[in-house]
């Protein structure tokens, strides 16, 4: 591994072509393959930009979703390989991509040290041969893909007949990855989908070829229990989880999957303490299933653990890697401020640069019914409010990726759609509720926003691909950690910050990532209690009690952790004692409501 960080998936369009921008430098990144229309349009754009032929795949073509995804991933693979070969053909001239590849490596990297030694050599045969050796060490970063397992809409033929389980959105996307030329990983996020797992058993590239699978499986999880349950389910099908990508439930971008008060420190500690047991338990199931299928596993497969969510400093990055024995860490939202790496249009980028902490918040805006990190100054949020003001709440539903509701219709529709919100508001009007209750429910209905359009718009704007009459309203879902970054950065600057060569947050008063997450969970619990006060039942009271107890346990863990931190972590633990005490008091002050149901 060239680098100790990766760039996670960023919305639908923000990292859709990030591999073309960073993979040649050895940096791995993740592409969303949820939206095959976006994928197809970006394939056309990058094909024509690079002088390659482009044959369109129409939406009505057989298995078009899978074919579009395969074709785009193959294009990324071709272009990245070309970039690497072009880079290897360069001379070691300051400012070249070739020099940049080595200069942005971690400072303690053996390859980086060899490069520094190479620069000091006098011109001659030794320097020339060392240069060739360095070029042989160049490896592209992985072009990984993300599939949200629960975004699995049913699809229908032109005659209105169900197309079949193999053609639902998640399964077709998996097939697109499976049939591509990539030798990389699929990150499965957003929970467990048994139908998807069953389909993956048909994907031959996940099984050993000459002892090693061509493609790997990564599970994005929020806790240890989720990891072991899902990994065992896959292992029973002889599918090996190569990596557990642990993500904070709330201190992350995109959709937020809150735990029941379990904090990230204790979660990572559980992975650390049980890593060998976890590996051996899953391996036993995997080998037995492989044997039953007649598969040859020449050597025991490797399994890594990484973390992502809310990391903001080099010190935090190093601490997580060292203390929890992690193999890498993900840096997502900060790269939204790196135009070289991601697709953020100028208007949105300027708004992010000047934003304050209060501008980032966890909302109920997602039609999936899952918490969603939101940005108050996005143009999509302004459009949502304008439509409500004009008496036309909701969005036109064109792509239909998030159609899951059948409350009023036979076929699922989206809760952000104008159709659904009008039907729901009509129902609400007939309930005869008092004004405060009516207003609260009205706001809840109309809070949903179209993510299918909004999370792609920025990529279209930046690449000048927006069509006439197409919405330019941008939804963006950065993690709350982005509030502490306030600039536009080059790729080199951000990487130097990650590795501690510069400090982009030098003048910023920022609590460490553990305290930030703790505060997010406190706010989450407080808000949940406030919104449920009118009807409180025993089940909810038990949930709040468990939530509070696990947060108290997390605070106690952090208190015990402080003395154990090695010297040189002063920034990490500064004011942590006081911040934990304040959080603990706030938790105590959140009195448990009395059952009213």
C-alpha positions as CSV (number, residue, x, y, z in Angstrom):
1,X,0.0,0.0,0.0
2,X,1.5,3.3,-1.1
3,X,-0.6,5.5,1.2
4,X,-2.2,5.0,4.6
5,X,-5.4,6.8,3.7
6,X,-8.2,6.3,1.1
7,X,-10.9,8.6,-0.2
8,X,-14.3,7.2,0.6
9,X,-17.4,7.5,-1.7
10,X,-18.6,11.1,-1.7
11,X,-22.3,11.4,-2.7
12,X,-23.2,10.2,-6.2
13,X,-21.2,12.6,-8.3
14,X,-18.5,14.1,-6.1
15,X,-16.2,11.2,-6.4
16,X,-17.6,9.7,-9.6
17,X,-14.3,10.2,-11.5
18,X,-11.9,10.8,-8.6
19,X,-9.8,7.8,-9.7
20,X,-8.9,9.7,-12.8
21,X,-7.6,12.5,-10.6
22,X,-5.7,10.6,-7.9
23,X,-5.3,6.9,-8.8
24,X,-2.0,7.5,-10.7
25,X,-0.5,8.8,-7.5
26,X,-1.2,5.6,-5.7
27,X,-4.3,6.9,-3.9
28,X,-7.3,4.6,-3.7
29,X,-10.8,6.1,-3.9
30,X,-14.4,4.9,-4.2
31,X,-16.9,5.5,-7.0
32,X,-20.7,5.4,-6.4
33,X,-22.4,3.1,-9.0
34,X,-26.0,3.9,-7.8
35,X,-26.9,6.2,-10.7
36,X,-26.3,4.6,-14.1
37,X,-27.5,7.7,-15.9
38,X,-24.7,9.7,-14.3
39,X,-22.3,6.9,-15.0
40,X,-23.2,6.8,-18.7
41,X,-22.9,10.6,-19.1
42,X,-19.5,10.6,-17.4
43,X,-18.4,7.8,-19.7
44,X,-19.4,9.8,-22.7
45,X,-17.6,12.9,-21.3
46,X,-14.3,11.2,-20.5
47,X,-14.3,9.1,-23.7
48,X,-14.7,12.2,-25.9
49,X,-12.3,14.3,-23.8
50,X,-9.6,11.6,-24.2
51,X,-10.2,11.1,-27.9
52,X,-11.8,7.6,-27.5
53,X,-14.8,6.3,-29.4
54,X,-18.1,6.3,-27.5
55,X,-21.0,3.9,-28.2
56,X,-24.1,4.9,-26.1
57,X,-25.9,2.3,-24.1
58,X,-29.6,3.3,-24.1
59,X,-31.7,2.8,-21.0
60,X,-34.0,0.5,-23.0
61,X,-31.2,-1.8,-24.0
62,X,-31.2,-5.2,-22.4
63,X,-29.6,-5.2,-18.9
64,X,-28.6,-1.6,-19.6
65,X,-27.8,-0.7,-16.0
66,X,-25.2,-3.4,-15.6
67,X,-23.7,-2.8,-19.0
68,X,-23.4,1.0,-18.4
69,X,-21.6,0.4,-15.1
70,X,-19.2,-2.2,-16.6
71,X,-18.4,0.1,-19.6
72,X,-17.7,3.1,-17.3
73,X,-15.5,1.1,-14.9
74,X,-13.6,-0.4,-17.9
75,X,-13.0,3.2,-19.2
76,X,-11.7,4.3,-15.8
77,X,-9.4,1.3,-15.7
78,X,-8.1,2.0,-19.2
79,X,-7.5,5.7,-18.6
80,X,-5.8,5.2,-15.2
81,X,-3.4,2.6,-16.8
82,X,-2.6,5.1,-19.6
83,X,-2.0,7.8,-17.0
84,X,0.5,5.6,-15.1
85,X,2.4,4.6,-18.3
86,X,2.6,8.3,-19.4
87,X,3.9,9.2,-15.9
88,X,6.5,6.4,-16.0
89,X,7.7,7.8,-19.4
90,X,8.4,11.2,-17.8
91,X,11.8,12.4,-16.6
92,X,12.3,13.3,-12.9
93,X,11.7,17.0,-13.5
94,X,10.4,19.1,-10.5
95,X,6.7,19.7,-10.8
96,X,6.1,16.6,-12.9
97,X,3.5,14.0,-12.0
98,X,6.4,11.5,-11.7
99,X,8.1,13.5,-8.9
100,X,4.7,14.3,-7.3
101,X,4.0,10.5,-7.0
102,X,7.0,10.1,-4.6
103,X,6.9,13.5,-2.9
104,X,3.3,13.0,-1.5
105,X,4.1,9.5,-0.1
106,X,4.2,9.2,3.7
107,X,7.4,10.7,5.1
108,X,8.3,7.4,6.7
109,X,7.7,5.4,3.5
110,X,10.8,3.4,2.4
111,X,10.0,4.3,-1.2
112,X,9.9,8.0,-0.3
113,X,13.3,7.7,1.4
114,X,14.7,5.9,-1.7
115,X,13.4,8.8,-3.8
116,X,15.1,11.4,-1.5
117,X,18.4,9.4,-1.8
118,X,17.9,9.3,-5.6
119,X,17.7,13.0,-5.8
120,X,20.9,13.4,-3.9
121,X,22.8,11.2,-6.3
122,X,25.1,12.8,-8.9
123,X,24.1,12.3,-12.6
124,X,25.4,9.0,-14.0
125,X,24.6,5.3,-14.4
126,X,23.8,4.7,-10.7
127,X,21.2,7.5,-10.7
128,X,19.7,6.3,-14.0
129,X,19.3,2.7,-12.7
130,X,17.9,3.9,-9.4
131,X,15.4,6.0,-11.4
132,X,14.3,2.9,-13.3
133,X,14.0,1.0,-10.0
134,X,11.8,3.7,-8.6
135,X,9.5,3.7,-11.7
136,X,9.0,-0.1,-11.3
137,X,7.7,0.5,-7.8
138,X,4.9,2.8,-9.1
139,X,1.4,1.3,-8.5
140,X,-1.9,2.9,-9.1
141,X,-4.5,3.3,-6.4
142,X,-7.4,1.0,-6.4
143,X,-10.6,2.0,-8.3
144,X,-13.2,0.8,-5.8
145,X,-16.9,1.0,-6.1
146,X,-19.7,1.5,-3.5
147,X,-23.1,-0.2,-3.5
148,X,-25.8,0.9,-1.0
149,X,-27.4,-2.4,-0.3
150,X,-30.8,-1.0,0.6
151,X,-31.0,1.1,-2.6
152,X,-32.4,-1.8,-4.4
153,X,-35.4,-0.6,-6.4
154,X,-37.5,-3.1,-8.3
155,X,-37.5,-2.6,-12.1
156,X,-40.2,-3.3,-14.7
157,X,-40.3,-4.1,-18.4
158,X,-41.8,-1.8,-21.0
159,X,-45.0,-3.9,-20.5
160,X,-45.1,-3.1,-16.9
161,X,-44.1,-6.6,-15.8
162,X,-41.6,-7.1,-12.9
163,X,-38.2,-7.6,-14.5
164,X,-37.1,-10.1,-11.9
165,X,-34.9,-10.2,-8.8
166,X,-31.6,-10.2,-10.8
167,X,-32.5,-6.8,-12.3
168,X,-33.2,-4.8,-9.1
169,X,-30.9,-1.8,-8.8
170,X,-28.4,-3.3,-6.3
171,X,-28.1,-6.6,-8.0
172,X,-27.7,-5.0,-11.5
173,X,-25.0,-2.7,-10.1
174,X,-23.2,-5.7,-8.6
175,X,-23.3,-7.4,-11.9
176,X,-21.9,-4.3,-13.6
177,X,-18.9,-4.5,-11.2
178,X,-18.6,-8.2,-11.6
179,X,-18.4,-8.1,-15.4
180,X,-16.0,-5.2,-15.5
181,X,-12.2,-5.6,-16.0
182,X,-11.4,-4.1,-12.6
183,X,-9.4,-6.0,-10.1
184,X,-10.5,-4.0,-7.1
185,X,-13.1,-4.0,-4.3
186,X,-16.8,-3.4,-3.8
187,X,-17.8,-1.6,-0.6
188,X,-21.2,-2.7,0.6
189,X,-22.8,-0.1,2.8
190,X,-26.2,0.7,4.3
191,X,-26.9,-2.6,6.0
192,X,-27.8,-6.1,5.2
193,X,-29.5,-7.2,2.0
194,X,-29.9,-11.1,1.9
195,X,-31.0,-11.0,-1.7
196,X,-27.8,-9.1,-2.7
197,X,-25.7,-11.6,-0.8
198,X,-27.4,-14.5,-2.4
199,X,-26.7,-13.0,-5.8
200,X,-23.0,-12.4,-5.1
201,X,-22.7,-16.2,-4.9
202,X,-23.2,-16.1,-8.7
203,X,-20.3,-13.6,-9.1
204,X,-17.3,-15.9,-10.0
205,X,-14.7,-13.1,-9.6
206,X,-15.2,-13.2,-5.8
207,X,-14.0,-16.8,-5.7
208,X,-10.4,-17.9,-5.8
209,X,-8.7,-18.0,-9.2
210,X,-5.3,-19.7,-8.8
211,X,-5.9,-19.3,-5.1
212,X,-6.8,-15.6,-5.1
213,X,-10.1,-13.8,-6.0
214,X,-10.0,-11.3,-8.8
215,X,-12.3,-8.9,-6.9
216,X,-12.6,-8.3,-3.1
217,X,-15.5,-7.5,-0.7
218,X,-15.4,-4.7,1.8
219,X,-18.1,-4.3,4.4
220,X,-18.8,-0.8,5.7
221,X,-20.0,-1.3,9.3
222,X,-20.8,0.9,12.3
223,X,-20.0,-1.7,15.0
224,X,-18.5,-5.1,15.7
225,X,-21.7,-7.0,15.9
226,X,-22.8,-5.9,12.5
227,X,-19.4,-6.9,11.1
228,X,-19.5,-10.4,12.4
229,X,-23.1,-11.1,11.5
230,X,-22.7,-10.0,7.9
231,X,-19.2,-11.5,7.4
232,X,-20.5,-14.9,8.6
233,X,-23.5,-14.8,6.3
234,X,-21.1,-14.2,3.3
235,X,-18.6,-16.8,4.5
236,X,-21.3,-19.4,4.5
237,X,-21.5,-18.7,0.7
238,X,-17.7,-19.0,0.4
239,X,-17.5,-15.2,0.0
240,X,-14.6,-13.7,2.0
241,X,-14.7,-10.2,3.5
242,X,-11.3,-8.7,2.8
243,X,-11.8,-5.6,4.8
244,X,-14.0,-4.2,7.6
245,X,-14.4,-0.5,6.9
246,X,-15.6,0.9,10.2
247,X,-17.4,4.2,10.0
248,X,-18.7,6.5,12.8
249,X,-22.5,6.4,13.0
250,X,-22.8,10.2,13.1
251,X,-19.4,11.8,12.6
252,X,-19.4,11.1,8.9
253,X,-20.7,12.4,5.6
254,X,-23.7,11.2,3.6
255,X,-26.2,9.0,5.3
256,X,-25.7,8.6,9.1
257,X,-26.5,5.2,10.8
258,X,-26.5,6.0,14.5
259,X,-25.6,3.2,16.9
260,X,-27.5,2.8,20.2
261,X,-25.1,5.1,21.9
262,X,-22.0,3.1,21.2
263,X,-19.1,5.4,20.7
264,X,-16.3,4.9,18.2
265,X,-13.5,4.5,20.8
266,X,-15.1,1.4,22.4
267,X,-16.1,0.1,19.0
268,X,-12.5,0.2,17.7
269,X,-11.3,-1.3,21.0
270,X,-13.6,-4.2,20.4
271,X,-12.3,-4.8,16.9
272,X,-8.7,-4.5,18.3
273,X,-9.3,-7.0,21.1
274,X,-11.2,-9.5,19.1
275,X,-9.5,-9.2,15.7
276,X,-7.8,-12.6,15.8
277,X,-11.0,-14.3,17.0
278,X,-13.0,-12.6,14.4
279,X,-10.6,-13.7,11.7
280,X,-10.4,-17.3,12.8
281,X,-14.2,-17.7,13.3
282,X,-14.9,-16.4,9.8
283,X,-12.1,-18.3,8.2
284,X,-13.3,-21.6,9.6
285,X,-16.8,-21.0,8.0
286,X,-15.2,-19.7,4.8
287,X,-12.9,-22.7,4.3
288,X,-15.6,-25.2,5.0
289,X,-17.9,-23.5,2.4
290,X,-15.1,-23.3,-0.1
291,X,-14.4,-27.0,0.3
292,X,-18.0,-27.8,-0.2
293,X,-18.0,-25.8,-3.5
294,X,-14.8,-27.6,-4.6
295,X,-12.8,-24.3,-4.5
296,X,-9.1,-24.4,-4.0
297,X,-7.9,-21.9,-1.4
298,X,-4.1,-22.0,-1.7
299,X,-3.4,-19.8,1.3
300,X,-5.5,-18.2,4.0
301,X,-6.9,-14.9,2.8
302,X,-5.9,-11.6,4.4
303,X,-8.3,-9.4,6.3
304,X,-7.8,-5.7,7.2
305,X,-9.6,-3.2,9.4
306,X,-9.8,0.5,8.6
307,X,-11.7,3.5,10.0
308,X,-13.3,6.6,8.5
309,X,-15.3,9.5,9.9
310,X,-14.4,12.8,11.4
311,X,-10.6,12.5,11.2
312,X,-9.2,16.0,11.0
313,X,-5.5,16.1,11.9
314,X,-2.3,14.1,11.3
315,X,-2.1,13.3,15.0
316,X,-5.6,11.7,15.0
317,X,-4.6,9.8,11.9
318,X,-1.5,8.4,13.5
319,X,-3.1,7.7,16.8
320,X,-5.9,5.7,15.2
321,X,-3.5,3.7,13.1
322,X,-1.1,2.9,16.0
323,X,-3.4,2.5,19.0
324,X,-6.1,0.4,17.3
325,X,-3.7,-1.4,14.9
326,X,-5.6,-0.2,11.8
327,X,-4.4,-0.8,8.3
328,X,-5.6,2.5,6.9
329,X,-8.0,5.4,7.5
330,X,-10.5,7.2,5.3
331,X,-10.5,11.0,4.7
332,X,-13.7,12.0,3.0
333,X,-15.3,15.4,3.5
334,X,-12.0,17.4,3.6
335,X,-11.4,16.4,0.0
336,X,-14.6,18.3,-1.1
337,X,-12.4,21.3,-0.7
338,X,-9.8,19.9,-3.1
339,X,-10.9,20.8,-6.6
340,X,-8.1,18.5,-8.1
341,X,-9.8,15.5,-6.5
342,X,-13.6,16.0,-6.5
343,X,-16.5,17.5,-8.4
344,X,-17.8,20.5,-6.4
345,X,-19.1,23.4,-8.4
346,X,-17.7,26.9,-7.7
347,X,-20.8,28.2,-5.9
348,X,-21.1,25.3,-3.6
349,X,-17.3,25.3,-3.0
350,X,-17.4,29.0,-2.0
351,X,-20.3,28.3,0.4
352,X,-18.4,25.4,2.0
353,X,-15.2,27.5,2.4
354,X,-17.0,30.2,4.4
355,X,-19.4,27.9,6.3
356,X,-19.6,27.8,10.1
357,X,-20.2,24.8,12.4
358,X,-23.9,25.6,12.6
359,X,-24.3,25.3,8.8
360,X,-23.7,21.5,9.0
361,X,-26.4,19.4,10.6
362,X,-28.0,16.0,10.6
363,X,-31.4,16.0,9.0
364,X,-34.3,13.8,8.0
365,X,-34.0,15.0,4.4
366,X,-33.3,11.5,2.8
367,X,-36.2,9.7,1.2
368,X,-34.6,6.5,2.5
369,X,-35.8,7.4,6.0
370,X,-32.2,7.3,7.3
371,X,-30.5,10.3,8.9
372,X,-28.7,12.4,6.4
373,X,-25.8,15.0,6.8
374,X,-27.0,18.2,5.3
375,X,-25.7,21.7,4.5
376,X,-27.9,24.7,5.2
377,X,-26.6,26.8,2.3
378,X,-26.9,24.2,-0.5
379,X,-28.9,25.4,-3.5
380,X,-31.1,22.2,-3.2
381,X,-32.2,23.3,0.3
382,X,-33.0,26.8,-1.0
383,X,-35.1,25.3,-3.8
384,X,-36.9,23.1,-1.4
385,X,-37.9,26.1,0.7
386,X,-38.9,28.1,-2.4
387,X,-41.2,25.3,-3.5
388,X,-42.9,25.2,-0.1
389,X,-43.3,29.0,-0.2
390,X,-45.0,28.8,-3.6
391,X,-47.3,26.1,-2.4
392,X,-45.7,23.4,-4.6
393,X,-43.7,21.2,-2.1
394,X,-41.8,18.2,-3.3
395,X,-39.7,17.4,-6.4
396,X,-40.5,16.0,-9.8
397,X,-39.4,12.4,-9.6
398,X,-37.5,11.5,-12.8
399,X,-34.8,8.9,-11.8
400,X,-36.9,7.0,-9.2
401,X,-33.9,5.3,-7.5
402,X,-35.3,5.9,-4.0
403,X,-38.9,4.9,-4.7
404,X,-39.8,2.8,-1.6
405,X,-43.2,4.0,-0.4
406,X,-46.5,2.3,-1.2
407,X,-48.7,4.1,1.3
408,X,-50.9,5.6,-1.4
409,X,-49.9,3.8,-4.6
410,X,-49.5,0.2,-5.9
411,X,-46.0,0.9,-7.3
412,X,-43.5,2.5,-4.9
413,X,-43.0,6.2,-5.1
414,X,-40.4,8.5,-3.5
415,X,-41.3,10.4,-0.3
416,X,-39.4,13.5,-1.7
417,X,-41.7,13.5,-4.8
418,X,-44.4,16.1,-5.4
419,X,-46.8,13.2,-5.9
420,X,-46.2,11.7,-2.5
421,X,-46.0,15.0,-0.6
422,X,-49.3,16.3,-2.0
423,X,-51.1,13.0,-1.1
424,X,-49.6,13.1,2.4
425,X,-50.4,16.7,3.0
426,X,-54.0,16.1,1.8
427,X,-54.2,13.3,4.3
428,X,-52.8,15.5,7.0
429,X,-55.3,18.3,6.3
430,X,-58.1,15.8,7.1
431,X,-56.8,14.9,10.5
432,X,-58.0,18.0,12.2
433,X,-54.8,18.5,14.2
434,X,-54.1,21.7,16.2
435,X,-51.8,24.1,14.4
436,X,-48.5,23.2,16.3
437,X,-49.0,19.5,15.6
438,X,-50.1,20.1,12.0
439,X,-47.0,22.3,11.4
440,X,-44.6,19.8,12.9
441,X,-46.0,17.0,10.7
442,X,-46.1,19.3,7.6
443,X,-42.4,20.2,8.1
444,X,-41.6,16.5,8.5
445,X,-43.2,15.6,5.2
446,X,-41.7,18.5,3.3
447,X,-38.2,18.1,4.7
448,X,-37.5,15.3,2.3
449,X,-35.4,16.4,-0.7
450,X,-34.6,14.8,-4.1
451,X,-31.1,13.3,-3.7
452,X,-31.1,11.5,-7.1
453,X,-30.8,14.9,-8.9
454,X,-29.1,17.0,-6.2
455,X,-26.2,14.7,-5.6
456,X,-25.3,14.6,-9.3
457,X,-25.9,18.3,-10.1
458,X,-22.5,19.4,-9.0
459,X,-20.6,17.0,-11.2
460,X,-22.7,18.2,-14.2
461,X,-22.0,21.8,-13.4
462,X,-18.3,21.4,-12.9
463,X,-17.9,19.4,-16.1
464,X,-20.3,21.6,-18.1
465,X,-22.7,18.7,-18.7
466,X,-25.9,20.2,-17.5
467,X,-28.7,19.9,-20.0
468,X,-31.3,22.6,-20.9
469,X,-34.1,22.7,-18.3
470,X,-32.2,20.3,-16.0
471,X,-32.1,21.3,-12.4
472,X,-28.9,22.9,-11.2
473,X,-29.9,22.6,-7.5
474,X,-27.0,21.0,-5.6
475,X,-27.4,18.7,-2.6
476,X,-24.2,18.1,-0.7
477,X,-23.7,15.9,2.4
478,X,-20.4,16.7,4.1
479,X,-19.6,15.4,7.6
480,X,-19.7,18.0,10.4
481,X,-15.9,17.8,10.6
482,X,-15.7,20.0,7.4
483,X,-16.7,23.0,9.5
484,X,-13.1,23.3,10.8
485,X,-11.6,23.5,7.3
486,X,-11.9,26.9,5.6
487,X,-10.0,27.0,2.3
488,X,-9.5,25.6,-1.1
489,X,-6.6,23.2,-1.1
490,X,-4.4,21.6,-3.6
491,X,-4.1,17.8,-3.5
492,X,-0.5,18.1,-2.2
493,X,-1.6,20.4,0.6
494,X,-4.3,18.0,1.8
495,X,-2.0,15.0,1.7
496,X,0.7,16.9,3.5
497,X,-1.8,17.8,6.1
498,X,-2.8,14.1,6.5
499,X,0.8,13.1,7.0
500,X,1.7,16.1,9.3
501,X,4.1,17.9,7.0
502,X,1.8,21.0,7.3
503,X,-1.1,21.9,9.5
504,X,-4.2,23.3,7.8
505,X,-6.0,23.7,11.1
506,X,-3.2,25.4,13.0
507,X,-5.3,28.4,14.1
508,X,-8.5,26.4,14.6
509,X,-10.0,25.6,18.0
510,X,-11.3,22.1,17.3
511,X,-12.2,19.3,19.8
512,X,-10.7,15.9,18.9
513,X,-12.7,13.4,16.8
514,X,-13.9,11.4,19.9
515,X,-15.3,14.5,21.6
516,X,-16.9,15.7,18.4
517,X,-18.7,12.4,17.9
518,X,-19.7,12.3,21.6
519,X,-21.3,15.7,21.2
520,X,-23.1,14.6,18.0
521,X,-24.6,11.7,19.9
522,X,-25.7,13.9,22.8
523,X,-27.5,16.2,20.3
524,X,-29.1,13.2,18.7
525,X,-30.4,11.8,22.0
526,X,-31.7,15.2,23.1
527,X,-33.5,15.8,19.8
528,X,-35.0,12.3,19.8
529,X,-36.3,12.8,23.3
530,X,-37.8,16.2,22.5
531,X,-39.6,14.9,19.4
532,X,-41.1,11.9,21.2
533,X,-42.3,13.6,24.4
534,X,-46.0,13.6,23.5
535,X,-46.2,9.8,23.2
536,X,-43.6,7.9,25.3
537,X,-43.9,4.2,25.7
538,X,-41.9,1.5,27.6
539,X,-40.0,0.5,24.5
540,X,-38.8,4.0,23.9
541,X,-37.8,4.5,27.5
542,X,-35.8,1.2,27.4
543,X,-34.1,2.4,24.2
544,X,-33.1,5.8,25.8
545,X,-31.9,4.1,28.9
546,X,-29.7,1.7,26.9
547,X,-28.5,4.6,24.8
548,X,-27.5,6.7,27.8
549,X,-25.8,3.7,29.5
550,X,-23.7,3.0,26.5
551,X,-22.7,6.7,26.3
552,X,-21.7,6.7,29.9
553,X,-19.6,3.6,29.3
554,X,-18.0,5.4,26.3
555,X,-17.2,8.5,28.4
556,X,-15.6,6.2,31.1
557,X,-13.5,4.5,28.3
558,X,-12.2,7.9,27.1
559,X,-11.3,8.9,30.7
560,X,-9.3,5.8,31.1
561,X,-7.7,6.2,27.7
562,X,-6.2,9.7,28.4
563,X,-3.4,8.5,30.7
564,X,-2.6,5.7,28.4
565,X,-1.9,8.0,25.4
566,X,1.8,8.1,24.5
567,X,3.7,11.3,24.8
568,X,3.5,13.6,21.8
569,X,-0.3,13.4,21.8
570,X,-0.8,16.7,23.6
571,X,-3.0,18.2,20.9
572,X,-5.2,15.1,20.8
573,X,-6.0,15.2,24.5
574,X,-5.9,19.0,25.1
575,X,-9.0,20.0,27.2
576,X,-10.3,16.4,26.8
577,X,-10.9,16.0,30.6
578,X,-13.0,19.1,30.8
579,X,-14.9,18.3,27.6
580,X,-15.7,14.8,28.8
581,X,-16.9,16.1,32.2
582,X,-19.2,18.7,30.4
583,X,-20.6,16.0,28.2
584,X,-21.2,13.6,31.1
585,X,-23.1,16.3,33.0
586,X,-25.2,17.1,29.9
587,X,-26.0,13.4,29.7
588,X,-27.0,13.3,33.3
589,X,-29.2,16.4,32.8
590,X,-31.2,14.7,30.1
591,X,-33.9,13.4,32.4
592,X,-35.7,10.3,31.2
593,X,-39.3,11.0,30.3
594,X,-42.2,9.2,32.0
595,X,-44.3,6.7,30.0
596,X,-47.5,8.3,28.6
597,X,-48.7,5.6,26.3
